[in-house]
Amino acid sequence: MTGHEDIALVDLLDRLLAGGVVLAGDITLRIADVDLVRIDLKALISSVNDAVPSPWRQESS
């Protein structure tokens, strides 16, 4: 047994959002060993509920 478990995409997203996910990456466009463009990417993906409130203020109407 390898311990491999099949999981549906919806279940995977539910597990990831329950704990949160941090994505980070770098993209560099280079020609002849000269860096022309560099992009740093960072993203935090998480669910929001009563235990983890939204960081944005709620507007009252």
mmCIF file as Biopython writes it, N, C-alpha, C and O atoms, coordinates in Angstrom:
data_model
#
loop_
_atom_site.group_PDB
_atom_site.id
_atom_site.type_symbol
_atom_site.label_atom_id
_atom_site.label_alt_id
_atom_site.label_comp_id
_atom_site.label_asym_id
_atom_site.label_entity_id
_atom_site.label_seq_id
_atom_site.pdbx_PDB_ins_code
_atom_site.Cartn_x
_atom_site.Cartn_y
_atom_site.Cartn_z
_atom_site.occupancy
_atom_site.B_iso_or_equiv
_atom_site.auth_seq_id
_atom_site.auth_asym_id
_atom_site.pdbx_PDB_model_num
ATOM 1   N N  . MET A ? 1  ? 0.839   -1.180 0.000   1.0 0.0 1  A 1 
ATOM 2   C CA . MET A ? 1  ? 0.000   0.000  0.000   1.0 0.0 1  A 1 
ATOM 3   C C  . MET A ? 1  ? 0.887   1.247  0.000   1.0 0.0 1  A 1 
ATOM 4   O O  . MET A ? 1  ? 1.844   1.355  0.766   1.0 0.0 1  A 1 
ATOM 5   N N  . THR A ? 2  ? 0.543   2.163  -0.865  1.0 0.0 2  A 1 
ATOM 6   C CA . THR A ? 2  ? 1.310   3.411  -0.945  1.0 0.0 2  A 1 
ATOM 7   C C  . THR A ? 2  ? 0.675   4.519  -0.128  1.0 0.0 2  A 1 
ATOM 8   O O  . THR A ? 2  ? 1.287   5.569  0.066   1.0 0.0 2  A 1 
ATOM 9   N N  . GLY A ? 3  ? -0.546  4.307  0.357   1.0 0.0 3  A 1 
ATOM 10  C CA . GLY A ? 3  ? -1.217  5.342  1.127   1.0 0.0 3  A 1 
ATOM 11  C C  . GLY A ? 3  ? -1.819  6.416  0.236   1.0 0.0 3  A 1 
ATOM 12  O O  . GLY A ? 3  ? -2.199  7.483  0.718   1.0 0.0 3  A 1 
ATOM 13  N N  . HIS A ? 4  ? -1.909  6.140  -1.073  1.0 0.0 4  A 1 
ATOM 14  C CA . HIS A ? 4  ? -2.471  7.099  -2.031  1.0 0.0 4  A 1 
ATOM 15  C C  . HIS A ? 4  ? -3.986  7.129  -1.895  1.0 0.0 4  A 1 
ATOM 16  O O  . HIS A ? 4  ? -4.632  6.081  -1.861  1.0 0.0 4  A 1 
ATOM 17  N N  . GLU A ? 5  ? -4.551  8.323  -1.816  1.0 0.0 5  A 1 
ATOM 18  C CA . GLU A ? 5  ? -5.998  8.471  -1.666  1.0 0.0 5  A 1 
ATOM 19  C C  . GLU A ? 5  ? -6.518  9.368  -2.778  1.0 0.0 5  A 1 
ATOM 20  O O  . GLU A ? 5  ? -5.995  10.462 -2.994  1.0 0.0 5  A 1 
ATOM 21  N N  . ASP A ? 6  ? -7.557  8.906  -3.490  1.0 0.0 6  A 1 
ATOM 22  C CA . ASP A ? 6  ? -8.190  9.739  -4.507  1.0 0.0 6  A 1 
ATOM 23  C C  . ASP A ? 6  ? -9.067  10.771 -3.807  1.0 0.0 6  A 1 
ATOM 24  O O  . ASP A ? 6  ? -9.763  10.455 -2.843  1.0 0.0 6  A 1 
ATOM 25  N N  . ILE A ? 7  ? -9.026  12.010 -4.300  1.0 0.0 7  A 1 
ATOM 26  C CA . ILE A ? 7  ? -9.806  13.071 -3.692  1.0 0.0 7  A 1 
ATOM 27  C C  . ILE A ? 7  ? -10.402 13.934 -4.805  1.0 0.0 7  A 1 
ATOM 28  O O  . ILE A ? 7  ? -9.740  14.216 -5.804  1.0 0.0 7  A 1 
ATOM 29  N N  . ALA A ? 8  ? -11.643 14.344 -4.624  1.0 0.0 8  A 1 
ATOM 30  C CA . ALA A ? 8  ? -12.318 15.186 -5.609  1.0 0.0 8  A 1 
ATOM 31  C C  . ALA A ? 8  ? -11.772 16.612 -5.524  1.0 0.0 8  A 1 
ATOM 32  O O  . ALA A ? 8  ? -11.303 17.040 -4.469  1.0 0.0 8  A 1 
ATOM 33  N N  . LEU A ? 9  ? -11.834 17.331 -6.621  1.0 0.0 9  A 1 
ATOM 34  C CA . LEU A ? 9  ? -11.326 18.701 -6.673  1.0 0.0 9  A 1 
ATOM 35  C C  . LEU A ? 9  ? -12.051 19.592 -5.667  1.0 0.0 9  A 1 
ATOM 36  O O  . LEU A ? 9  ? -11.428 20.447 -5.038  1.0 0.0 9  A 1 
ATOM 37  N N  . VAL A ? 10 ? -13.344 19.402 -5.511  1.0 0.0 10 A 1 
ATOM 38  C CA . VAL A ? 10 ? -14.113 20.207 -4.557  1.0 0.0 10 A 1 
ATOM 39  C C  . VAL A ? 10 ? -13.617 19.957 -3.140  1.0 0.0 10 A 1 
ATOM 40  O O  . VAL A ? 10 ? -13.480 20.902 -2.363  1.0 0.0 10 A 1 
ATOM 41  N N  . ASP A ? 11 ? -13.347 18.706 -2.790  1.0 0.0 11 A 1 
ATOM 42  C CA . ASP A ? 11 ? -12.837 18.382 -1.461  1.0 0.0 11 A 1 
ATOM 43  C C  . ASP A ? 11 ? -11.451 18.970 -1.246  1.0 0.0 11 A 1 
ATOM 44  O O  . ASP A ? 11 ? -11.144 19.458 -0.159  1.0 0.0 11 A 1 
ATOM 45  N N  . LEU A ? 12 ? -10.613 18.926 -2.276  1.0 0.0 12 A 1 
ATOM 46  C CA . LEU A ? 12 ? -9.275  19.508 -2.173  1.0 0.0 12 A 1 
ATOM 47  C C  . LEU A ? 12 ? -9.351  21.008 -1.931  1.0 0.0 12 A 1 
ATOM 48  O O  . LEU A ? 12 ? -8.644  21.528 -1.068  1.0 0.0 12 A 1 
ATOM 49  N N  . LEU A ? 13 ? -10.199 21.714 -2.682  1.0 0.0 13 A 1 
ATOM 50  C CA . LEU A ? 13 ? -10.361 23.153 -2.484  1.0 0.0 13 A 1 
ATOM 51  C C  . LEU A ? 13 ? -10.905 23.459 -1.094  1.0 0.0 13 A 1 
ATOM 52  O O  . LEU A ? 13 ? -10.479 24.427 -0.464  1.0 0.0 13 A 1 
ATOM 53  N N  . ASP A ? 14 ? -11.832 22.654 -0.614  1.0 0.0 14 A 1 
ATOM 54  C CA . ASP A ? 14 ? -12.380 22.853 0.730   1.0 0.0 14 A 1 
ATOM 55  C C  . ASP A ? 14 ? -11.288 22.718 1.786   1.0 0.0 14 A 1 
ATOM 56  O O  . ASP A ? 14 ? -11.220 23.531 2.708   1.0 0.0 14 A 1 
ATOM 57  N N  . ARG A ? 15 ? -10.444 21.718 1.665   1.0 0.0 15 A 1 
ATOM 58  C CA . ARG A ? 15 ? -9.344  21.527 2.621   1.0 0.0 15 A 1 
ATOM 59  C C  . ARG A ? 15 ? -8.332  22.667 2.557   1.0 0.0 15 A 1 
ATOM 60  O O  . ARG A ? 15 ? -7.853  23.136 3.589   1.0 0.0 15 A 1 
ATOM 61  N N  . LEU A ? 16 ? -8.008  23.114 1.337   1.0 0.0 16 A 1 
ATOM 62  C CA . LEU A ? 16 ? -7.039  24.201 1.192   1.0 0.0 16 A 1 
ATOM 63  C C  . LEU A ? 16 ? -7.572  25.512 1.756   1.0 0.0 16 A 1 
ATOM 64  O O  . LEU A ? 16 ? -6.855  26.225 2.458   1.0 0.0 16 A 1 
ATOM 65  N N  . LEU A ? 17 ? -8.825  25.829 1.454   1.0 0.0 17 A 1 
ATOM 66  C CA . LEU A ? 17 ? -9.400  27.083 1.935   1.0 0.0 17 A 1 
ATOM 67  C C  . LEU A ? 17 ? -9.637  27.074 3.434   1.0 0.0 17 A 1 
ATOM 68  O O  . LEU A ? 17 ? -9.604  28.128 4.068   1.0 0.0 17 A 1 
ATOM 69  N N  . ALA A ? 18 ? -9.875  25.906 4.013   1.0 0.0 18 A 1 
ATOM 70  C CA . ALA A ? 18 ? -10.079 25.812 5.458   1.0 0.0 18 A 1 
ATOM 71  C C  . ALA A ? 18 ? -8.820  26.226 6.210   1.0 0.0 18 A 1 
ATOM 72  O O  . ALA A ? 18 ? -8.910  26.863 7.259   1.0 0.0 18 A 1 
ATOM 73  N N  . GLY A ? 19 ? -7.648  25.871 5.686   1.0 0.0 19 A 1 
ATOM 74  C CA . GLY A ? 19 ? -6.399  26.210 6.359   1.0 0.0 19 A 1 
ATOM 75  C C  . GLY A ? 19 ? -5.703  27.409 5.758   1.0 0.0 19 A 1 
ATOM 76  O O  . GLY A ? 19 ? -4.896  28.055 6.427   1.0 0.0 19 A 1 
ATOM 77  N N  . GLY A ? 20 ? -5.999  27.719 4.505   1.0 0.0 20 A 1 
ATOM 78  C CA . GLY A ? 20 ? -5.340  28.835 3.824   1.0 0.0 20 A 1 
ATOM 79  C C  . GLY A ? 20 ? -4.169  28.346 2.998   1.0 0.0 20 A 1 
ATOM 80  O O  . GLY A ? 20 ? -3.555  27.323 3.301   1.0 0.0 20 A 1 
ATOM 81  N N  . VAL A ? 21 ? -3.872  29.092 1.951   1.0 0.0 21 A 1 
ATOM 82  C CA . VAL A ? 21 ? -2.790  28.736 1.040   1.0 0.0 21 A 1 
ATOM 83  C C  . VAL A ? 21 ? -2.004  30.005 0.721   1.0 0.0 21 A 1 
ATOM 84  O O  . VAL A ? 21 ? -2.591  31.065 0.504   1.0 0.0 21 A 1 
ATOM 85  N N  . VAL A ? 22 ? -0.694  29.896 0.694   1.0 0.0 22 A 1 
ATOM 86  C CA . VAL A ? 22 ? 0.166   31.001 0.278   1.0 0.0 22 A 1 
ATOM 87  C C  . VAL A ? 22 ? 0.878   30.578 -0.997  1.0 0.0 22 A 1 
ATOM 88  O O  . VAL A ? 22 ? 1.537   29.539 -1.030  1.0 0.0 22 A 1 
ATOM 89  N N  . LEU A ? 23 ? 0.748   31.383 -2.046  1.0 0.0 23 A 1 
ATOM 90  C CA . LEU A ? 23 ? 1.417   31.134 -3.316  1.0 0.0 23 A 1 
ATOM 91  C C  . LEU A ? 23 ? 2.467   32.214 -3.534  1.0 0.0 23 A 1 
ATOM 92  O O  . LEU A ? 23 ? 2.210   33.393 -3.287  1.0 0.0 23 A 1 
ATOM 93  N N  . ALA A ? 24 ? 3.643   31.817 -3.993  1.0 0.0 24 A 1 
ATOM 94  C CA . ALA A ? 24 ? 4.703   32.784 -4.274  1.0 0.0 24 A 1 
ATOM 95  C C  . ALA A ? 24 ? 5.480   32.317 -5.493  1.0 0.0 24 A 1 
ATOM 96  O O  . ALA A ? 24 ? 5.648   31.119 -5.718  1.0 0.0 24 A 1 
ATOM 97  N N  . GLY A ? 25 ? 5.952   33.282 -6.281  1.0 0.0 25 A 1 
ATOM 98  C CA . GLY A ? 25 ? 6.724   32.926 -7.461  1.0 0.0 25 A 1 
ATOM 99  C C  . GLY A ? 25 ? 7.435   34.135 -8.043  1.0 0.0 25 A 1 
ATOM 100 O O  . GLY A ? 25 ? 7.096   35.278 -7.738  1.0 0.0 25 A 1 
ATOM 101 N N  . ASP A ? 26 ? 8.411   33.871 -8.874  1.0 0.0 26 A 1 
ATOM 102 C CA . ASP A ? 26 ? 9.179   34.914 -9.548  1.0 0.0 26 A 1 
ATOM 103 C C  . ASP A ? 26 ? 9.184   34.630 -11.037 1.0 0.0 26 A 1 
ATOM 104 O O  . ASP A ? 26 ? 9.337   33.482 -11.454 1.0 0.0 26 A 1 
ATOM 105 N N  . ILE A ? 27 ? 9.017   35.677 -11.845 1.0 0.0 27 A 1 
ATOM 106 C CA . ILE A ? 27 ? 9.123   35.564 -13.294 1.0 0.0 27 A 1 
ATOM 107 C C  . ILE A ? 27 ? 10.151  36.595 -13.750 1.0 0.0 27 A 1 
ATOM 108 O O  . ILE A ? 27 ? 10.059  37.771 -13.396 1.0 0.0 27 A 1 
ATOM 109 N N  . THR A ? 28 ? 11.129  36.151 -14.537 1.0 0.0 28 A 1 
ATOM 110 C CA . THR A ? 28 ? 12.149  37.053 -15.050 1.0 0.0 28 A 1 
ATOM 111 C C  . THR A ? 28 ? 12.263  36.885 -16.556 1.0 0.0 28 A 1 
ATOM 112 O O  . THR A ? 28 ? 12.453  35.776 -17.057 1.0 0.0 28 A 1 
ATOM 113 N N  . LEU A ? 29 ? 12.145  38.003 -17.276 1.0 0.0 29 A 1 
ATOM 114 C CA . LEU A ? 29 ? 12.346  38.008 -18.722 1.0 0.0 29 A 1 
ATOM 115 C C  . LEU A ? 29 ? 13.769  38.478 -18.975 1.0 0.0 29 A 1 
ATOM 116 O O  . LEU A ? 29 ? 14.134  39.599 -18.620 1.0 0.0 29 A 1 
ATOM 117 N N  . ARG A ? 30 ? 14.575  37.611 -19.596 1.0 0.0 30 A 1 
ATOM 118 C CA . ARG A ? 30 ? 16.003  37.873 -19.752 1.0 0.0 30 A 1 
ATOM 119 C C  . ARG A ? 30 ? 16.402  37.637 -21.209 1.0 0.0 30 A 1 
ATOM 120 O O  . ARG A ? 30 ? 16.004  36.643 -21.816 1.0 0.0 30 A 1 
ATOM 121 N N  . ILE A ? 31 ? 17.181  38.550 -21.756 1.0 0.0 31 A 1 
ATOM 122 C CA . ILE A ? 31 ? 17.747  38.399 -23.098 1.0 0.0 31 A 1 
ATOM 123 C C  . ILE A ? 31 ? 19.250  38.659 -23.004 1.0 0.0 31 A 1 
ATOM 124 O O  . ILE A ? 31 ? 19.681  39.695 -22.498 1.0 0.0 31 A 1 
ATOM 125 N N  . ALA A ? 32 ? 20.039  37.707 -23.498 1.0 0.0 32 A 1 
ATOM 126 C CA . ALA A ? 32 ? 21.504  37.807 -23.502 1.0 0.0 32 A 1 
ATOM 127 C C  . ALA A ? 32 ? 22.044  38.127 -22.109 1.0 0.0 32 A 1 
ATOM 128 O O  . ALA A ? 32 ? 22.882  39.014 -21.948 1.0 0.0 32 A 1 
ATOM 129 N N  . ASP A ? 33 ? 21.551  37.390 -21.094 1.0 0.0 33 A 1 
ATOM 130 C CA . ASP A ? 33 ? 21.974  37.553 -19.695 1.0 0.0 33 A 1 
ATOM 131 C C  . ASP A ? 33 ? 21.728  38.950 -19.139 1.0 0.0 33 A 1 
ATOM 132 O O  . ASP A ? 33 ? 22.412  39.378 -18.209 1.0 0.0 33 A 1 
ATOM 133 N N  . VAL A ? 34 ? 20.759  39.660 -19.701 1.0 0.0 34 A 1 
ATOM 134 C CA . VAL A ? 34 ? 20.359  40.969 -19.184 1.0 0.0 34 A 1 
ATOM 135 C C  . VAL A ? 34 ? 18.899  40.864 -18.753 1.0 0.0 34 A 1 
ATOM 136 O O  . VAL A ? 34 ? 18.021  40.577 -19.567 1.0 0.0 34 A 1 
ATOM 137 N N  . ASP A ? 35 ? 18.649  41.100 -17.464 1.0 0.0 35 A 1 
ATOM 138 C CA . ASP A ? 35 ? 17.277  41.052 -16.961 1.0 0.0 35 A 1 
ATOM 139 C C  . ASP A ? 35 ? 16.519  42.274 -17.457 1.0 0.0 35 A 1 
ATOM 140 O O  . ASP A ? 35 ? 16.899  43.410 -17.173 1.0 0.0 35 A 1 
ATOM 141 N N  . LEU A ? 36 ? 15.439  42.030 -18.202 1.0 0.0 36 A 1 
ATOM 142 C CA . LEU A ? 36 ? 14.630  43.135 -18.721 1.0 0.0 36 A 1 
ATOM 143 C C  . LEU A ? 36 ? 13.412  43.400 -17.839 1.0 0.0 36 A 1 
ATOM 144 O O  . LEU A ? 36 ? 13.081  44.553 -17.563 1.0 0.0 36 A 1 
ATOM 145 N N  . VAL A ? 37 ? 12.749  42.340 -17.402 1.0 0.0 37 A 1 
ATOM 146 C CA . VAL A ? 37 ? 11.549  42.471 -16.576 1.0 0.0 37 A 1 
ATOM 147 C C  . VAL A ? 37 ? 11.599  41.415 -15.487 1.0 0.0 37 A 1 
ATOM 148 O O  . VAL A ? 37 ? 11.904  40.251 -15.746 1.0 0.0 37 A 1 
ATOM 149 N N  . ARG A ? 38 ? 11.294  41.835 -14.259 1.0 0.0 38 A 1 
ATOM 150 C CA . ARG A ? 38 ? 11.204  40.882 -13.153 1.0 0.0 38 A 1 
ATOM 151 C C  . ARG A ? 38 ? 9.904   41.143 -12.410 1.0 0.0 38 A 1 
ATOM 152 O O  . ARG A ? 38 ? 9.598   42.281 -12.053 1.0 0.0 38 A 1 
ATOM 153 N N  . ILE A ? 39 ? 9.140   40.078 -12.181 1.0 0.0 39 A 1 
ATOM 154 C CA . ILE A ? 39 ? 7.861   40.173 -11.487 1.0 0.0 39 A 1 
ATOM 155 C C  . ILE A ? 39 ? 7.889   39.212 -10.306 1.0 0.0 39 A 1 
ATOM 156 O O  . ILE A ? 39 ? 8.174   38.025 -10.469 1.0 0.0 39 A 1 
ATOM 157 N N  . ASP A ? 40 ? 7.593   39.729 -9.119  1.0 0.0 40 A 1 
ATOM 158 C CA . ASP A ? 40 ? 7.450   38.907 -7.917  1.0 0.0 40 A 1 
ATOM 159 C C  . ASP A ? 40 ? 5.965   38.766 -7.630  1.0 0.0 40 A 1 
ATOM 160 O O  . ASP A ? 40 ? 5.250   39.760 -7.515  1.0 0.0 40 A 1 
ATOM 161 N N  . LEU A ? 41 ? 5.507   37.528 -7.516  1.0 0.0 41 A 1 
ATOM 162 C CA . LEU A ? 41 ? 4.091   37.263 -7.280  1.0 0.0 41 A 1 
ATOM 163 C C  . LEU A ? 41 ? 3.903   36.660 -5.891  1.0 0.0 41 A 1 
ATOM 164 O O  . LEU A ? 41 ? 4.611   35.730 -5.506  1.0 0.0 41 A 1 
ATOM 165 N N  . LYS A ? 42 ? 2.944   37.200 -5.146  1.0 0.0 42 A 1 
ATOM 166 C CA . LYS A ? 42 ? 2.610   36.648 -3.836  1.0 0.0 42 A 1 
ATOM 167 C C  . LYS A ? 42 ? 1.103   36.732 -3.664  1.0 0.0 42 A 1 
ATOM 168 O O  . LYS A ? 42 ? 0.503   37.768 -3.953  1.0 0.0 42 A 1 
ATOM 169 N N  . ALA A ? 43 ? 0.488   35.654 -3.198  1.0 0.0 43 A 1 
ATOM 170 C CA . ALA A ? 43 ? -0.960  35.643 -2.985  1.0 0.0 43 A 1 
ATOM 171 C C  . ALA A ? 43 ? -1.292  34.813 -1.758  1.0 0.0 43 A 1 
ATOM 172 O O  . ALA A ? 43 ? -0.663  33.787 -1.500  1.0 0.0 43 A 1 
ATOM 173 N N  . LEU A ? 44 ? -2.270  35.258 -1.014  1.0 0.0 44 A 1 
ATOM 174 C CA . LEU A ? 44 ? -2.797  34.525 0.134   1.0 0.0 44 A 1 
ATOM 175 C C  . LEU A ? 44 ? -4.256  34.206 -0.169  1.0 0.0 44 A 1 
ATOM 176 O O  . LEU A ? 44 ? -5.050  35.107 -0.438  1.0 0.0 44 A 1 
ATOM 177 N N  . ILE A ? 45 ? -4.605  32.930 -0.124  1.0 0.0 45 A 1 
ATOM 178 C CA . ILE A ? 45 ? -5.974  32.496 -0.398  1.0 0.0 45 A 1 
ATOM 179 C C  . ILE A ? 45 ? -6.492  31.825 0.869   1.0 0.0 45 A 1 
ATOM 180 O O  . ILE A ? 45 ? -5.894  30.874 1.371   1.0 0.0 45 A 1 
ATOM 181 N N  . SER A ? 46 ? -7.606  32.330 1.375   1.0 0.0 46 A 1 
ATOM 182 C CA . SER A ? 46 ? -8.165  31.781 2.604   1.0 0.0 46 A 1 
ATOM 183 C C  . SER A ? 46 ? -9.666  32.029 2.629   1.0 0.0 46 A 1 
ATOM 184 O O  . SER A ? 46 ? -10.163 32.940 1.967   1.0 0.0 46 A 1 
ATOM 185 N N  . SER A ? 47 ? -10.378 31.224 3.386   1.0 0.0 47 A 1 
ATOM 186 C CA . SER A ? 47 ? -11.807 31.450 3.559   1.0 0.0 47 A 1 
ATOM 187 C C  . SER A ? 47 ? -12.009 32.481 4.673   1.0 0.0 47 A 1 
ATOM 188 O O  . SER A ? 47 ? -11.122 32.703 5.497   1.0 0.0 47 A 1 
ATOM 189 N N  . VAL A ? 48 ? -13.174 33.099 4.683   1.0 0.0 48 A 1 
ATOM 190 C CA . VAL A ? 48 ? -13.514 34.082 5.703   1.0 0.0 48 A 1 
ATOM 191 C C  . VAL A ? 48 ? -14.791 33.613 6.386   1.0 0.0 48 A 1 
ATOM 192 O O  . VAL A ? 48 ? -15.783 33.303 5.726   1.0 0.0 48 A 1 
ATOM 193 N N  . ASN A ? 49 ? -14.757 33.564 7.708   1.0 0.0 49 A 1 
ATOM 194 C CA . ASN A ? 49 ? -15.943 33.195 8.480   1.0 0.0 49 A 1 
ATOM 195 C C  . ASN A ? 49 ? -15.905 33.942 9.805   1.0 0.0 49 A 1 
ATOM 196 O O  . ASN A ? 49 ? -15.103 34.862 9.966   1.0 0.0 49 A 1 
ATOM 197 N N  . ASP A ? 50 ? -16.754 33.567 10.757  1.0 0.0 50 A 1 
ATOM 198 C CA . ASP A ? 50 ? -16.792 34.264 12.042  1.0 0.0 50 A 1 
ATOM 199 C C  . ASP A ? 50 ? -15.480 34.131 12.804  1.0 0.0 50 A 1 
ATOM 200 O O  . ASP A ? 50 ? -15.074 35.066 13.494  1.0 0.0 50 A 1 
ATOM 201 N N  . ALA A ? 51 ? -14.813 32.989 12.694  1.0 0.0 51 A 1 
ATOM 202 C CA . ALA A ? 51 ? -13.548 32.773 13.402  1.0 0.0 51 A 1 
ATOM 203 C C  . ALA A ? 51 ? -12.409 33.553 12.742  1.0 0.0 51 A 1 
ATOM 204 O O  . ALA A ? 51 ? -11.463 33.963 13.414  1.0 0.0 51 A 1 
ATOM 205 N N  . VAL A ? 52 ? -12.504 33.756 11.422  1.0 0.0 52 A 1 
ATOM 206 C CA . VAL A ? 52 ? -11.496 34.499 10.676  1.0 0.0 52 A 1 
ATOM 207 C C  . VAL A ? 52 ? -12.228 35.626 9.945   1.0 0.0 52 A 1 
ATOM 208 O O  . VAL A ? 52 ? -12.665 35.439 8.809   1.0 0.0 52 A 1 
ATOM 209 N N  . PRO A ? 53 ? -12.366 36.783 10.576  1.0 0.0 53 A 1 
ATOM 210 C CA . PRO A ? 53 ? -13.149 37.849 9.947   1.0 0.0 53 A 1 
ATOM 211 C C  . PRO A ? 53 ? -12.446 38.443 8.720   1.0 0.0 53 A 1 
ATOM 212 O O  . PRO A ? 53 ? -11.236 38.298 8.542   1.0 0.0 53 A 1 
ATOM 213 N N  . SER A ? 54 ? -13.230 39.104 7.897   1.0 0.0 54 A 1 
ATOM 214 C CA . SER A ? 54 ? -12.706 39.756 6.703   1.0 0.0 54 A 1 
ATOM 215 C C  . SER A ? 54 ? -11.795 40.923 7.104   1.0 0.0 54 A 1 
ATOM 216 O O  . SER A ? 54 ? -12.114 41.652 8.043   1.0 0.0 54 A 1 
ATOM 217 N N  . PRO A ? 55 ? -10.667 41.112 6.407   1.0 0.0 55 A 1 
ATOM 218 C CA . PRO A ? 55 ? -9.792  42.247 6.732   1.0 0.0 55 A 1 
ATOM 219 C C  . PRO A ? 55 ? -10.351 43.574 6.244   1.0 0.0 55 A 1 
ATOM 220 O O  . PRO A ? 55 ? -9.847  44.632 6.622   1.0 0.0 55 A 1 
ATOM 221 N N  . TRP A ? 56 ? -11.396 43.535 5.402   1.0 0.0 56 A 1 
ATOM 222 C CA . TRP A ? 56 ? -11.997 44.760 4.878   1.0 0.0 56 A 1 
ATOM 223 C C  . TRP A ? 56 ? -13.203 45.133 5.712   1.0 0.0 56 A 1 
ATOM 224 O O  . TRP A ? 56 ? -13.970 44.270 6.139   1.0 0.0 56 A 1 
ATOM 225 N N  . ARG A ? 57 ? -13.361 46.406 5.937   1.0 0.0 57 A 1 
ATOM 226 C CA . ARG A ? 57 ? -14.468 46.919 6.721   1.0 0.0 57 A 1 
ATOM 227 C C  . ARG A ? 57 ? -15.784 46.708 5.991   1.0 0.0 57 A 1 
ATOM 228 O O  . ARG A ? 57 ? -15.855 46.903 4.778   1.0 0.0 57 A 1 
ATOM 229 N N  . GLN A ? 58 ? -16.818 46.317 6.703   1.0 0.0 58 A 1 
ATOM 230 C CA . GLN A ? 58 ? -18.140 46.145 6.113   1.0 0.0 58 A 1 
ATOM 231 C C  . GLN A ? 58 ? -18.848 47.483 6.137   1.0 0.0 58 A 1 
ATOM 232 O O  . GLN A ? 58 ? -18.919 48.132 7.180   1.0 0.0 58 A 1 
ATOM 233 N N  . GLU A ? 59 ? -19.373 47.901 4.993   1.0 0.0 59 A 1 
ATOM 234 C CA . GLU A ? 59 ? -20.114 49.154 4.889   1.0 0.0 59 A 1 
ATOM 235 C C  . GLU A ? 59 ? -21.540 48.930 5.360   1.0 0.0 59 A 1 
ATOM 236 O O  . GLU A ? 59 ? -22.200 47.993 4.910   1.0 0.0 59 A 1 
ATOM 237 N N  . SER A ? 60 ? -22.021 49.772 6.254   1.0 0.0 60 A 1 
ATOM 238 C CA . SER A ? 60 ? -23.414 49.688 6.721   1.0 0.0 60 A 1 
ATOM 239 C C  . SER A ? 60 ? -24.276 50.570 5.842   1.0 0.0 60 A 1 
ATOM 240 O O  . SER A ? 60 ? -23.870 51.665 5.451   1.0 0.0 60 A 1 
ATOM 241 N N  . SER A ? 61 ? -25.490 50.078 5.530   1.0 0.0 61 A 1 
ATOM 242 C CA . SER A ? 61 ? -26.389 50.893 4.706   1.0 0.0 61 A 1 
ATOM 243 C C  . SER A ? 61 ? -27.474 51.528 5.528   1.0 0.0 61 A 1 
ATOM 244 O O  . SER A ? 61 ? -28.316 52.246 4.989   1.0 0.0 61 A 1 
#
